[in-house]
Amino acid sequence: MTPDTPERHPIDHFEQDWLARAGFAGIIAGPDCECAVFLERLPEFISNHFILTSAFLLVLFLIISHEVQHFSRKYKSIQPAELTRLVNRENALLVDVSTQSEFEAGHIAGSRHVAMTQFDPENKELAKVRELPVILVCKSGQNSAKACERLTKAGFGKVYWLDGGLSTWASADLPLMKGKA
């Protein structure tokens, strides 16, 4: 070895030669690889761009917590095709939690109207159908998702909400009834 060449450990030399012969040259990163340089300079970047890094970590945390919450909830979002399947084949109860004026402006045929302000999961009528699938809908899907959460806390097992609300139903060119039920 020349004085300018750093001394290599024999095992490192063997591993790198073997990987090179096997076609994997460059997979084992040495101290000069881009990854090592990146990791060495990361603390400097973080200290120079603290607000940007903090904002990135906050957004990352919010995305992860939203996804964890989405996958751990006990109720499911459904699309219009699944809603019609549940109503037709599994005799699902369809509850519209829109306001009275929104309900009269347009609702799904066969849905029962219970305004969100009057929605009570402990209602005697709902207790009778505790084992049936219950589908909640509203104009945008926001109130029905909140109602689903209340139903699952009350012990209902099969709870669904129409993702996107009646807007999704209408955009699928499905009929809406007007007036009172």
Order of alpha helices (4+ residues) and beta strands (2+ residues): alpha-alpha-alpha-beta-alpha-beta-alpha-beta-alpha-beta-alpha-beta-alpha
